[in-house]
């Protein structure tokens, strides 16, 4: 079974009461990119993953994990 | 917008190939020039991300990580489409000779259309449910 990068982006974002647009603005990407990461369509680079973790105030390994 | 551009580009080729064409005729000079200009613009857009009239900050935002990945996938598909088209033309040419000019025209058109349509499809999917 192939490995997949899963994430808890949507849950954490909702927990903080942020919209996709607000999170996108915080990390300097478009809302489209946040949407594709949340839906698992796009795997972000290490740089973007760290920026997202910082923006959501959680360690990156809490936000992203490998789904086997 | 991207799908409209792709449709416009492909319809231009239908006009070109549906009738008799000859590089020596003035009317075909116009058709070829129009195709060449549009091809170059589309290639530059695919390579750079477009939005040339926007500020550097806006361009950087529009060209974020996901968009760059979509463009890269589009360009890869364009490359494979060009290779496959070249192989097909090579085979067809054994039975029905195709001029060098038409060969270049077909390969470039298929490559750009494949890249553009892939990019447009990925961008549309990314916007869906946003």
N, CA and C atoms of all chains as a GROMACS GRO file, in nm:
protein
  594
    1UNK      N    1   0.085  -0.120   0.000
    1UNK     CA    2   0.000   0.000   0.000
    1UNK      C    3   0.088   0.125   0.000
    2UNK      N    4   0.063   0.220  -0.089
    2UNK     CA    5   0.150   0.338  -0.095
    2UNK      C    6   0.136   0.430   0.027
    3UNK      N    7   0.248   0.494   0.062
    3UNK     CA    8   0.245   0.586   0.176
    3UNK      C    9   0.187   0.720   0.131
    4UNK      N   10   0.119   0.787   0.220
    4UNK     CA   11   0.054   0.914   0.186
    4UNK      C   12   0.077   1.013   0.300
    5UNK      N   13   0.099   1.138   0.263
    5UNK     CA   14   0.116   1.242   0.366
    5UNK      C   15  -0.022   1.292   0.407
    6UNK      N   16  -0.063   1.255   0.529
    6UNK     CA   17  -0.193   1.300   0.579
    6UNK      C   18  -0.172   1.424   0.665
    7UNK      N   19  -0.280   1.497   0.688
    7UNK     CA   20  -0.266   1.618   0.770
    7UNK      C   21  -0.394   1.650   0.848
    8UNK      N   22  -0.374   1.725   0.953
    8UNK     CA   23  -0.488   1.767   1.034
    8UNK      C   24  -0.508   1.918   1.022
    9UNK      N   25  -0.479   1.966   0.903
    9UNK     CA   26  -0.484   2.111   0.878
    9UNK      C   27  -0.625   2.169   0.899
   10UNK      N   28  -0.722   2.104   0.842
   10UNK     CA   29  -0.859   2.156   0.848
   10UNK      C   30  -0.909   2.159   0.994
   11UNK      N   31  -0.880   2.051   1.066
   11UNK     CA   32  -0.926   2.042   1.206
   11UNK      C   33  -0.863   2.153   1.289
   12UNK      N   34  -0.732   2.171   1.275
   12UNK     CA   35  -0.660   2.272   1.354
   12UNK      C   36  -0.705   2.414   1.315
   13UNK      N   37  -0.723   2.435   1.183
   13UNK     CA   38  -0.766   2.566   1.134
   13UNK      C   39  -0.905   2.600   1.190
   14UNK      N   40  -0.994   2.502   1.186
   14UNK     CA   41  -1.130   2.522   1.236
   14UNK      C   42  -1.128   2.548   1.387
   15UNK      N   43  -1.039   2.474   1.456
   15UNK     CA   44  -1.024   2.490   1.602
   15UNK      C   45  -0.988   2.634   1.637
   16UNK      N   46  -0.903   2.694   1.553
   16UNK     CA   47  -0.858   2.832   1.577
   16UNK      C   48  -0.956   2.935   1.520
   17UNK      N   49  -1.058   2.888   1.453
   17UNK     CA   50  -1.158   2.978   1.395
   17UNK      C   51  -1.107   3.057   1.275
   18UNK      N   52  -1.015   2.997   1.203
   18UNK     CA   53  -0.959   3.065   1.084
   18UNK      C   54  -1.026   3.015   0.957
   19UNK      N   55  -1.039   3.104   0.860
   19UNK     CA   56  -1.088   3.061   0.728
   19UNK      C   57  -0.967   3.021   0.645
   20UNK      N   58  -0.993   2.955   0.533
   20UNK     CA   59  -0.883   2.917   0.443
   20UNK      C   60  -0.809   3.042   0.395
   21UNK      N   61  -0.886   3.146   0.367
   21UNK     CA   62  -0.826   3.271   0.316
   21UNK      C   63  -0.736   3.335   0.422
   22UNK      N   64  -0.779   3.331   0.547
   22UNK     CA   65  -0.698   3.391   0.654
   22UNK      C   66  -0.567   3.314   0.674
   23UNK      N   67  -0.578   3.181   0.672
   23UNK     CA   68  -0.457   3.099   0.686
   23UNK      C   69  -0.364   3.121   0.567
   24UNK      N   70  -0.423   3.128   0.448
   24UNK     CA   71  -0.344   3.151   0.326
   24UNK      C   72  -0.266   3.281   0.338
   25UNK      N   73  -0.331   3.384   0.388
   25UNK     CA   74  -0.266   3.515   0.403
   25UNK      C   75  -0.151   3.507   0.503
   26UNK      N   76  -0.171   3.430   0.610
   26UNK     CA   77  -0.066   3.418   0.713
   26UNK      C   78   0.061   3.353   0.658
   27UNK      N   79   0.045   3.256   0.569
   27UNK     CA   80   0.163   3.185   0.518
   27UNK      C   81   0.208   3.233   0.380
   28UNK      N   82   0.132   3.326   0.321
   28UNK     CA   83   0.173   3.384   0.192
   28UNK      C   84   0.150   3.295   0.072
   29UNK      N   85   0.038   3.221   0.074
   29UNK     CA   86   0.001   3.143  -0.044
   29UNK      C   87  -0.144   3.176  -0.079
   30UNK      N   88  -0.196   3.113  -0.184
   30UNK     CA   89  -0.335   3.138  -0.220
   30UNK      C   90  -0.426   3.040  -0.144
   31UNK      N   91  -0.555   3.077  -0.137
   31UNK     CA   92  -0.654   2.991  -0.071
   31UNK      C   93  -0.661   2.854  -0.141
   32UNK      N   94  -0.637   2.858  -0.272
   32UNK     CA   95  -0.639   2.735  -0.352
   32UNK      C   96  -0.537   2.634  -0.299
   33UNK      N   97  -0.418   2.683  -0.263
   33UNK     CA   98  -0.313   2.594  -0.212
   33UNK      C   99  -0.354   2.533  -0.078
   34UNK      N  100  -0.411   2.616   0.010
   34UNK     CA  101  -0.458   2.564   0.139
   34UNK      C  102  -0.562   2.455   0.115
   35UNK      N  103  -0.652   2.482   0.021
   35UNK     CA  104  -0.758   2.386  -0.011
   35UNK      C  105  -0.701   2.254  -0.061
   36UNK      N  106  -0.602   2.261  -0.149
   36UNK     CA  107  -0.546   2.137  -0.205
   36UNK      C  108  -0.469   2.058  -0.099
   37UNK      N  109  -0.403   2.130  -0.006
   37UNK     CA  110  -0.331   2.060   0.102
   37UNK      C  111  -0.432   1.993   0.194
   38UNK      N  112  -0.536   2.066   0.231
   38UNK     CA  113  -0.640   2.011   0.320
   38UNK      C  114  -0.706   1.886   0.260
   39UNK      N  115  -0.730   1.890   0.131
   39UNK     CA  116  -0.797   1.778   0.065
   39UNK      C  117  -0.702   1.663   0.032
   40UNK      N  118  -0.574   1.683   0.058
   40UNK     CA  119  -0.475   1.579   0.030
   40UNK      C  120  -0.441   1.566  -0.117
   41UNK      N  121  -0.482   1.665  -0.196
   41UNK     CA  122  -0.454   1.663  -0.340
   41UNK      C  123  -0.308   1.700  -0.366
   42UNK      N  124  -0.256   1.788  -0.281
   42UNK     CA  125  -0.120   1.839  -0.300
   42UNK      C  126  -0.039   1.820  -0.171
   43UNK      N  127   0.081   1.763  -0.185
   43UNK     CA  128   0.171   1.748  -0.069
   43UNK      C  129   0.262   1.870  -0.064
   44UNK      N  130   0.257   1.947   0.043
   44UNK     CA  131   0.338   2.069   0.048
   44UNK      C  132   0.486   2.040   0.066
   45UNK      N  133   0.569   2.137   0.031
   45UNK     CA  134   0.714   2.125   0.054
   45UNK      C  135   0.739   2.135   0.204
   46UNK      N  136   0.860   2.100   0.246
   46UNK     CA  137   0.897   2.110   0.389
   46UNK      C  138   0.882   2.255   0.435
   47UNK      N  139   0.920   2.347   0.348
   47UNK     CA  140   0.912   2.490   0.380
   47UNK      C  141   0.768   2.532   0.411
   48UNK      N  142   0.676   2.494   0.324
   48UNK     CA  143   0.536   2.531   0.344
   48UNK      C  144   0.477   2.458   0.465
   49UNK      N  145   0.516   2.333   0.483
   49UNK     CA  146   0.464   2.256   0.598
   49UNK      C  147   0.505   2.323   0.729
   50UNK      N  148   0.630   2.369   0.736
   50UNK     CA  149   0.678   2.436   0.858
   50UNK      C  150   0.606   2.570   0.877
   51UNK      N  151   0.587   2.643   0.766
   51UNK     CA  152   0.515   2.772   0.775
   51UNK      C  153   0.373   2.750   0.825
   52UNK      N  154   0.308   2.644   0.775
   52UNK     CA  155   0.171   2.615   0.817
   52UNK      C  156   0.167   2.578   0.965
   53UNK      N  157   0.264   2.497   1.008
   53UNK     CA  158   0.269   2.457   1.149
   53UNK      C  159   0.290   2.579   1.238
   54UNK      N  160   0.378   2.668   1.196
   54UNK     CA  161   0.403   2.791   1.273
   54UNK      C  162   0.278   2.878   1.279
   55UNK      N  163   0.211   2.891   1.166
   55UNK     CA  164   0.091   2.975   1.161
   55UNK      C  165  -0.021   2.919   1.248
   56UNK      N  166  -0.021   2.787   1.264
   56UNK     CA  167  -0.127   2.723   1.344
   56UNK      C  168  -0.078   2.687   1.485
   57UNK      N  169   0.044   2.731   1.516
   57UNK     CA  170   0.104   2.713   1.650
   57UNK      C  171   0.104   2.567   1.698
   58UNK      N  172   0.144   2.479   1.608
   58UNK     CA  173   0.159   2.338   1.647
   58UNK      C  174   0.289   2.284   1.586
   59UNK      N  175   0.349   2.180   1.648
   59UNK     CA  176   0.468   2.121   1.585
   59UNK      C  177   0.431   2.060   1.450
   60UNK      N  178   0.524   2.065   1.358
   60UNK     CA  179   0.493   2.018   1.222
   60UNK      C  180   0.453   1.871   1.220
   61UNK      N  181   0.512   1.790   1.310
   61UNK     CA  182   0.478   1.647   1.311
   61UNK      C  183   0.338   1.619   1.368
   62UNK      N  184   0.281   1.720   1.433
   62UNK     CA  185   0.143   1.706   1.482
   62UNK      C  186   0.046   1.736   1.368
   63UNK      N  187   0.090   1.826   1.281
   63UNK     CA  188   0.005   1.870   1.170
   63UNK      C  189   0.010   1.772   1.052
   64UNK      N  190   0.128   1.714   1.031
   64UNK     CA  191   0.145   1.621   0.919
   64UNK      C  192   0.198   1.487   0.968
   65UNK      N  193   0.150   1.379   0.909
   65UNK     CA  194   0.201   1.247   0.944
   65UNK      C  195   0.188   1.154   0.822
   66UNK      N  196   0.261   1.043   0.832
   66UNK     CA  197   0.257   0.950   0.718
   66UNK      C  198   0.147   0.848   0.741
   67UNK      N  199   0.059   0.839   0.641
   67UNK     CA  200  -0.054   0.747   0.648
   67UNK      C  201  -0.015   0.619   0.573
   68UNK      N  202  -0.007   0.508   0.645
   68UNK     CA  203   0.032   0.383   0.578
   68UNK      C  204  -0.088   0.291   0.559
   69UNK      N  205  -1.084   3.052  -1.802
   69UNK     CA  206  -0.999   3.134  -1.888
   69UNK      C  207  -0.896   3.048  -1.962
   70UNK      N  208  -0.833   2.957  -1.887
   70UNK     CA  209  -0.731   2.871  -1.949
   70UNK      C  210  -0.794   2.776  -2.052
   71UNK      N  211  -0.915   2.726  -2.018
   71UNK     CA  212  -0.984   2.638  -2.112
   71UNK      C  213  -1.024   2.716  -2.238
   72UNK      N  214  -1.062   2.841  -2.220
   72UNK     CA  215  -1.100   2.926  -2.334
   72UNK      C  216  -0.978   2.946  -2.425
   73UNK      N  217  -0.864   2.974  -2.362
   73UNK     CA  218  -0.740   2.993  -2.438
   73UNK      C  219  -0.705   2.866  -2.517
   74UNK      N  220  -0.718   2.751  -2.451
   74UNK     CA  221  -0.688   2.623  -2.516
   74UNK      C  222  -0.783   2.600  -2.633
   75UNK      N  223  -0.912   2.630  -2.612
   75UNK     CA  224  -1.012   2.612  -2.718
   75UNK      C  225  -0.981   2.704  -2.837
   76UNK      N  226  -0.944   2.827  -2.806
   76UNK     CA  227  -0.910   2.925  -2.910
   76UNK      C  228  -0.788   2.876  -2.990
   77UNK      N  229  -0.690   2.827  -2.918
   77UNK     CA  230  -0.566   2.780  -2.979
   77UNK      C  231  -0.595   2.661  -3.072
   78UNK      N  232  -0.677   2.566  -3.023
   78UNK     CA  233  -0.706   2.447  -3.103
   78UNK      C  234  -0.796   2.480  -3.222
   79UNK      N  235  -0.891   2.572  -3.202
   79UNK     CA  236  -0.979   2.608  -3.315
   79UNK      C  237  -0.900   2.677  -3.426
   80UNK      N  238  -0.795   2.749  -3.383
   80UNK     CA  239  -0.707   2.815  -3.481
   80UNK      C  240  -0.642   2.708  -3.572
   81UNK      N  241  -0.610   2.593  -3.515
   81UNK     CA  242  -0.544   2.487  -3.592
   81UNK      C  243  -0.642   2.421  -3.689
   82UNK      N  244  -0.768   2.410  -3.644
   82UNK     CA  245  -0.870   2.351  -3.731
   82UNK      C  246  -0.883   2.437  -3.858
   83UNK      N  247  -0.885   2.568  -3.838
   83UNK     CA  248  -0.894   2.660  -3.953
   83UNK      C  249  -0.774   2.641  -4.045
   84UNK      N  250  -0.658   2.626  -3.983
   84UNK     CA  251  -0.534   2.615  -4.061
   84UNK      C  252  -0.530   2.487  -4.143
   85UNK      N  253  -0.564   2.374  -4.078
   85UNK     CA  254  -0.550   2.246  -4.145
   85UNK      C  255  -0.672   2.205  -4.228
   86UNK      N  256  -0.787   2.274  -4.208
   86UNK     CA  257  -0.907   2.234  -4.282
   86UNK      C  258  -0.899   2.272  -4.430
   87UNK      N  259  -0.829   2.381  -4.458
   87UNK     CA  260  -0.819   2.423  -4.597
   87UNK      C  261  -0.680   2.396  -4.652
   88UNK      N  262  -0.662   2.426  -4.781
   88UNK     CA  263  -0.530   2.412  -4.842
   88UNK      C  264  -0.440   2.521  -4.782
   89UNK      N  265  -0.319   2.486  -4.746
   89UNK     CA  266  -0.231   2.589  -4.694
   89UNK      C  267  -0.094   2.577  -4.760
   90UNK      N  268  -0.038   2.692  -4.781
   90UNK     CA  269   0.091   2.698  -4.850
   90UNK      C  270   0.165   2.821  -4.798
   91UNK      N  271   0.287   2.800  -4.751
   91UNK     CA  272   0.362   2.911  -4.691
   91UNK      C  273   0.391   3.024  -4.790
   92UNK      N  274   0.372   2.996  -4.920
   92UNK     CA  275   0.400   3.099  -5.020
   92UNK      C  276   0.285   3.198  -5.035
   93UNK      N  277   0.165   3.160  -4.988
   93UNK     CA  278   0.048   3.248  -5.002
   93UNK      C  279   0.046   3.351  -4.889
   94UNK      N  280   0.008   3.474  -4.924
   94UNK     CA  281   0.007   3.581  -4.823
   94UNK      C  282  -0.089   3.552  -4.709
   95UNK      N  283  -0.207   3.496  -4.742
   95UNK     CA  284  -0.307   3.467  -4.639
   95UNK      C  285  -0.254   3.365  -4.538
   96UNK      N  286  -0.175   3.271  -4.586
   96UNK     CA  287  -0.118   3.171  -4.495
   96UNK      C  288  -0.005   3.230  -4.411
   97UNK      N  289   0.059   3.334  -4.462
   97UNK     CA  290   0.160   3.405  -4.380
   97UNK      C  291   0.094   3.458  -4.254
   98UNK      N  292  -0.026   3.514  -4.273
   98UNK     CA  293  -0.100   3.572  -4.159
   98UNK      C  294  -0.140   3.462  -4.061
   99UNK      N  295  -0.193   3.352  -4.116
   99UNK     CA  296  -0.235   3.240  -4.030
   99UNK      C  297  -0.117   3.184  -3.952
  100UNK      N  298  -0.005   3.166  -4.021
  100UNK     CA  299   0.114   3.109  -3.955
  100UNK      C  300   0.166   3.206  -3.849
  101UNK      N  301   0.168   3.336  -3.884
  101UNK     CA  302   0.216   3.437  -3.788
  101UNK      C  303   0.128   3.440  -3.664
  102UNK      N  304  -0.006   3.432  -3.684
  102UNK     CA  305  -0.100   3.434  -3.572
  102UNK      C  306  -0.076   3.312  -3.482
  103UNK      N  307  -0.059   3.197  -3.545
  103UNK     CA  308  -0.034   3.074  -3.468
  103UNK      C  309   0.097   3.084  -3.391
  104UNK      N  310   0.201   3.136  -3.459
  104UNK     CA  311   0.332   3.146  -3.396
  104UNK      C  312   0.330   3.242  -3.276
  105UNK      N  313   0.263   3.356  -3.293
  105UNK     CA  314   0.254   3.454  -3.184
  105UNK      C  315   0.180   3.394  -3.064
  106UNK      N  316   0.064   3.332  -3.093
  106UNK     CA  317  -0.014   3.272  -2.983
  106UNK      C  318   0.066   3.160  -2.916
  107UNK      N  319   0.136   3.080  -2.995
  107UNK     CA  320   0.218   2.970  -2.940
  107UNK      C  321   0.325   3.025  -2.846
  108UNK      N  322   0.392   3.130  -2.890
  108UNK     CA  323   0.500   3.188  -2.808
  108UNK      C  324   0.443   3.246  -2.678
  109UNK      N  325   0.330   3.316  -2.690
  109UNK     CA  326   0.267   3.375  -2.569
  109UNK      C  327   0.228   3.265  -2.471
  110UNK      N  328   0.166   3.159  -2.523
  110UNK     CA  329   0.123   3.049  -2.435
  110UNK      C  330   0.243   2.978  -2.372
  111UNK      N  331   0.349   2.960  -2.450
  111UNK     CA  332   0.470   2.896  -2.396
  111UNK      C  333   0.532   2.981  -2.286
  112UNK      N  334   0.539   3.112  -2.309
  112UNK     CA  335   0.595   3.202  -2.208
  112UNK      C  336   0.508   3.202  -2.082
  113UNK      N  337   0.376   3.197  -2.102
  113UNK     CA  338   0.285   3.194  -1.989
  113UNK      C  339   0.303   3.065  -1.908
  114UNK      N  340   0.316   2.954  -1.980
  114UNK     CA  341   0.336   2.826  -1.912
  114UNK      C  342   0.471   2.820  -1.840
  115UNK      N  343   0.570   2.883  -1.899
  115UNK     CA  344   0.704   2.879  -1.840
  115UNK      C  345   0.719   2.973  -1.721
  116UNK      N  346   0.654   3.091  -1.731
  116UNK     CA  347   0.676   3.193  -1.628
  116UNK      C  348   0.560   3.209  -1.530
  117UNK      N  349   0.443   3.162  -1.566
  117UNK     CA  350   0.327   3.177  -1.478
  117UNK      C  351   0.236   3.292  -1.518
  118UNK      N  352   0.276   3.370  -1.615
  118UNK     CA  353   0.191   3.478  -1.666
  118UNK      C  354   0.173   3.592  -1.568
  119UNK      N  355   0.056   3.656  -1.572
  119UNK     CA  356   0.023   3.773  -1.487
  119UNK      C  357   0.130   3.881  -1.498
  120UNK      N  358   0.174   3.907  -1.620
  120UNK     CA  359   0.288   3.998  -1.641
  120UNK      C  360   0.256   4.143  -1.606
  121UNK      N  361   0.128   4.178  -1.609
  121UNK     CA  362   0.092   4.318  -1.581
  121UNK      C  363   0.073   4.344  -1.432
  122UNK      N  364   0.081   4.238  -1.351
  122UNK     CA  365   0.065   4.253  -1.206
  122UNK      C  366   0.200   4.285  -1.141
  123UNK      N  367   0.192   4.329  -1.015
  123UNK     CA  368   0.316   4.360  -0.943
  123UNK      C  369   0.389   4.230  -0.908
  124UNK      N  370   0.516   4.244  -0.870
  124UNK     CA  371   0.598   4.126  -0.838
  124UNK      C  372   0.539   4.048  -0.721
  125UNK      N  373   0.482   4.121  -0.624
  125UNK     CA  374   0.424   4.055  -0.506
  125UNK      C  375   0.303   3.970  -0.545
  126UNK      N  376   0.217   4.028  -0.629
  126UNK     CA  377   0.097   3.957  -0.672
  126UNK      C  378   0.136   3.836  -0.757
  127UNK      N  379   0.236   3.856  -0.844
  127UNK     CA  380   0.283   3.744  -0.929
  127UNK      C  381   0.336   3.631  -0.842
  128UNK      N  382   0.411   3.666  -0.737
  128UNK     CA  383   0.466   3.564  -0.648
  128UNK      C  384   0.355   3.488  -0.577
  129UNK      N  385   0.250   3.560  -0.539
  129UNK     CA  386   0.138   3.496  -0.470
  129UNK      C  387   0.061   3.405  -0.565
  130UNK      N  388   0.036   3.456  -0.686
  130UNK     CA  389  -0.037   3.375  -0.785
  130UNK      C  390   0.042   3.251  -0.824
  131UNK      N  391   0.174   3.266  -0.818
  131UNK     CA  392   0.261   3.156  -0.857
  131UNK      C  393   0.309   3.080  -0.736
  132UNK      N  394   0.221   3.050  -0.646
  132UNK     CA  395   0.264   2.982  -0.524
  132UNK      C  396   0.294   2.834  -0.552
  133UNK      N  397   0.322   2.762  -0.444
  133UNK     CA  398   0.372   2.624  -0.457
  133UNK      C  399   0.281   2.532  -0.540
  134UNK      N  400   0.153   2.536  -0.512
  134UNK     CA  401   0.060   2.446  -0.583
  134UNK      C  402   0.055   2.481  -0.732
  135UNK      N  403   0.053   2.610  -0.762
  135UNK     CA  404   0.047   2.653  -0.903
  135UNK      C  405   0.173   2.610  -0.978
  136UNK      N  406   0.288   2.625  -0.912
  136UNK     CA  407   0.414   2.583  -0.975
  136UNK      C  408   0.413   2.433  -1.003
  137UNK      N  409   0.359   2.357  -0.910
  137UNK     CA  410   0.350   2.212  -0.928
  137UNK      C  411   0.256   2.178  -1.045
  138UNK      N  412   0.146   2.252  -1.055
  138UNK     CA  413   0.051   2.228  -1.165
  138UNK      C  414   0.117   2.260  -1.301
  139UNK      N  415   0.192   2.370  -1.303
  139UNK     CA  416   0.259   2.408  -1.429
  139UNK      C  417   0.364   2.304  -1.466
  140UNK      N  418   0.437   2.256  -1.365
  140UNK     CA  419   0.541   2.155  -1.389
  140UNK      C  420   0.477   2.028  -1.447
  141UNK      N  421   0.366   1.984  -1.388
  141UNK     CA  422   0.296   1.866  -1.438
  141UNK      C  423   0.247   1.890  -1.582
  142UNK      N  424   0.197   2.010  -1.607
  142UNK     CA  425   0.152   2.045  -1.742
  142UNK      C  426   0.265   2.037  -1.843
  143UNK      N  427   0.381   2.090  -1.806
  143UNK     CA  428   0.496   2.089  -1.897
  143UNK      C  429   0.546   1.946  -1.921
  144UNK      N  430   0.542   1.862  -1.818
  144UNK     CA  431   0.583   1.721  -1.834
  144UNK      C  432   0.488   1.652  -1.932
  145UNK      N  433   0.358   1.673  -1.913
  145UNK     CA  434   0.260   1.612  -2.005
  145UNK      C  435   0.278   1.664  -2.147
  146UNK      N  436   0.311   1.793  -2.159
  146UNK     CA  437   0.336   1.852  -2.291
  146UNK      C  438   0.454   1.786  -2.359
  147UNK      N  439   0.559   1.758  -2.281
  147UNK     CA  440   0.678   1.692  -2.335
  147UNK      C  441   0.643   1.553  -2.389
  148UNK      N  442   0.567   1.475  -2.309
  148UNK     CA  443   0.532   1.339  -2.353
  148UNK      C  444   0.438   1.343  -2.473
  149UNK      N  445   0.348   1.440  -2.474
  149UNK     CA  446   0.257   1.454  -2.589
  149UNK      C  447   0.337   1.484  -2.716
  150UNK      N  448   0.440   1.568  -2.704
  150UNK     CA  449   0.524   1.603  -2.819
  150UNK      C  450   0.599   1.479  -2.868
  151UNK      N  451   0.654   1.401  -2.775
  151UNK     CA  452   0.728   1.280  -2.814
  151UNK      C  453   0.637   1.180  -2.884
  152UNK      N  454   0.518   1.157  -2.828
  152UNK     CA  455   0.425   1.061  -2.888
  152UNK      C  456   0.379   1.108  -3.026
  153UNK      N  457   0.354   1.238  -3.038
  153UNK     CA  458   0.311   1.293  -3.167
  153UNK      C  459   0.422   1.277  -3.272
  154UNK      N  460   0.546   1.300  -3.229
  154UNK     CA  461   0.659   1.286  -3.322
  154UNK      C  462   0.669   1.142  -3.371
  155UNK      N  463   0.649   1.046  -3.280
  155UNK     CA  464   0.655   0.904  -3.318
  155UNK      C  465   0.543   0.871  -3.418
  156UNK      N  466   0.423   0.923  -3.388
  156UNK     CA  467   0.309   0.896  -3.478
  156UNK      C  468   0.334   0.956  -3.616
  157UNK      N  469   0.384   1.079  -3.619
  157UNK     CA  470   0.409   1.145  -3.748
  157UNK      C  471   0.517   1.069  -3.826
  158UNK      N  472   0.616   1.021  -3.754
  158UNK     CA  473   0.725   0.944  -3.817
  158UNK      C  474   0.667   0.821  -3.888
  159UNK      N  475   0.573   0.754  -3.818
  159UNK     CA  476   0.511   0.634  -3.876
  159UNK      C  477   0.421   0.670  -3.993
  160UNK      N  478   0.339   0.774  -3.975
  160UNK     CA  479   0.244   0.814  -4.080
  160UNK      C  480   0.320   0.860  -4.205
  161UNK      N  481   0.433   0.926  -4.185
  161UNK     CA  482   0.511   0.980  -4.296
  161UNK      C  483   0.559   0.871  -4.393
  162UNK      N  484   0.567   0.747  -4.346
  162UNK     CA  485   0.610   0.637  -4.433
  162UNK      C  486   0.505   0.611  -4.541
  163UNK      N  487   0.378   0.640  -4.509
  163UNK     CA  488   0.268   0.614  -4.604
  163UNK      C  489   0.215   0.741  -4.669
  164UNK      N  490   0.214   0.849  -4.591
  164UNK     CA  491   0.161   0.978  -4.639
  164UNK      C  492   0.260   1.088  -4.602
  165UNK      N  493   0.340   1.133  -4.698
  165UNK     CA  494   0.444   1.233  -4.666
  165UNK      C  495   0.386   1.360  -4.602
  166UNK      N  496   0.452   1.404  -4.496
  166UNK     CA  497   0.410   1.527  -4.426
  166UNK      C  498   0.527   1.624  -4.432
  167UNK      N  499   0.498   1.749  -4.467
  167UNK     CA  500   0.606   1.847  -4.482
  167UNK      C  501   0.670   1.878  -4.346
  168UNK      N  502   0.791   1.927  -4.352
  168UNK     CA  503   0.864   1.964  -4.230
  168UNK      C  504   0.790   2.071  -4.152
  169UNK      N  505   0.737   2.169  -4.226
  169UNK     CA  506   0.665   2.280  -4.162
  169UNK      C  507   0.541   2.228  -4.088
  170UNK      N  508   0.465   2.138  -4.155
  170UNK     CA  509   0.345   2.084  -4.091
  170UNK      C  510   0.382   1.997  -3.970
  171UNK      N  511   0.492   1.925  -3.981
  171UNK     CA  512   0.536   1.841  -3.870
  171UNK      C  513   0.564   1.926  -3.746
  172UNK      N  514   0.639   2.034  -3.766
  172UNK     CA  515   0.670   2.124  -3.654
  172UNK      C  516   0.541   2.183  -3.597
  173UNK      N  517   0.454   2.225  -3.687
  173UNK     CA  518   0.326   2.286  -3.648
  173UNK      C  519   0.244   2.190  -3.561
  174UNK      N  520   0.231   2.066  -3.606
  174UNK     CA  521   0.149   1.968  -3.533
  174UNK      C  522   0.212   1.936  -3.397
  175UNK      N  523   0.343   1.910  -3.395
  175UNK     CA  524   0.408   1.872  -3.268
  175UNK      C  525   0.398   1.985  -3.166
  176UNK      N  526   0.427   2.107  -3.210
  176UNK     CA  527   0.422   2.222  -3.118
  176UNK      C  528   0.280   2.245  -3.067
  177UNK      N  529   0.184   2.233  -3.158
  177UNK     CA  530   0.044   2.255  -3.119
  177UNK      C  531  -0.002   2.152  -3.017
  178UNK      N  532   0.027   2.026  -3.043
  178UNK     CA  533  -0.015   1.919  -2.951
  178UNK      C  534   0.053   1.937  -2.815
  179UNK      N  535   0.182   1.970  -2.817
  179UNK     CA  536   0.257   1.986  -2.690
  179UNK      C  537   0.199   2.100  -2.607
  180UNK      N  538   0.176   2.214  -2.670
  180UNK     CA  539   0.123   2.330  -2.597
  180UNK      C  540  -0.019   2.301  -2.547
  181UNK      N  541  -0.101   2.241  -2.634
  181UNK     CA  542  -0.239   2.213  -2.594
  181UNK      C  543  -0.243   2.114  -2.477
  182UNK      N  544  -0.158   2.012  -2.482
  182UNK     CA  545  -0.156   1.913  -2.372
  182UNK      C  546  -0.112   1.979  -2.241
  183UNK      N  547  -0.009   2.063  -2.248
  183UNK     CA  548   0.041   2.131  -2.128
  183UNK      C  549  -0.065   2.226  -2.072
  184UNK      N  550  -0.127   2.300  -2.161
  184UNK     CA  551  -0.227   2.399  -2.119
  184UNK      C  552  -0.352   2.332  -2.059
  185UNK      N  553  -0.398   2.226  -2.124
  185UNK     CA  554  -0.518   2.158  -2.075
  185UNK      C  555  -0.491   2.089  -1.941
  186UNK      N  556  -0.371   2.032  -1.926
  186UNK     CA  557  -0.336   1.969  -1.797
  186UNK      C  558  -0.334   2.075  -1.687
  187UNK      N  559  -0.269   2.186  -1.714
  187UNK     CA  560  -0.260   2.295  -1.617
  187UNK      C  561  -0.399   2.346  -1.581
  188UNK      N  562  -0.483   2.367  -1.683
  188UNK     CA  563  -0.618   2.418  -1.659
  188UNK      C  564  -0.700   2.320  -1.575
  189UNK      N  565  -0.688   2.191  -1.606
  189UNK     CA  566  -0.764   2.089  -1.532
  189UNK      C  567  -0.720   2.086  -1.384
  190UNK      N  568  -0.589   2.091  -1.360
  190UNK     CA  569  -0.539   2.087  -1.222
  190UNK      C  570  -0.579   2.212  -1.144
  191UNK      N  571  -0.574   2.327  -1.211
  191UNK     CA  572  -0.612   2.452  -1.144
  191UNK      C  573  -0.761   2.450  -1.109
  192UNK      N  574  -0.842   2.399  -1.201
  192UNK     CA  575  -0.986   2.395  -1.176
  192UNK      C  576  -1.018   2.301  -1.060
  193UNK      N  577  -0.947   2.187  -1.057
  193UNK     CA  578  -0.968   2.092  -0.949
  193UNK      C  579  -0.929   2.154  -0.814
  194UNK      N  580  -0.820   2.231  -0.815
  194UNK     CA  581  -0.772   2.294  -0.692
  194UNK      C  582  -0.871   2.398  -0.639
  195UNK      N  583  -0.939   2.466  -0.730
  195UNK     CA  584  -1.034   2.569  -0.690
  195UNK      C  585  -1.166   2.509  -0.642
  196UNK      N  586  -1.192   2.385  -0.687
  196UNK     CA  587  -1.318   2.319  -0.652
  196UNK      C  588  -1.329   2.301  -0.500
  197UNK      N  589  -1.444   2.325  -0.446
  197UNK     CA  590  -1.470   2.309  -0.301
  197UNK      C  591  -1.388   2.404  -0.214
  198UNK      N  592  -1.324   2.503  -0.275
  198UNK     CA  593  -1.243   2.595  -0.194
  198UNK      C  594  -1.333   2.689  -0.116
   0.00000   0.00000   0.00000
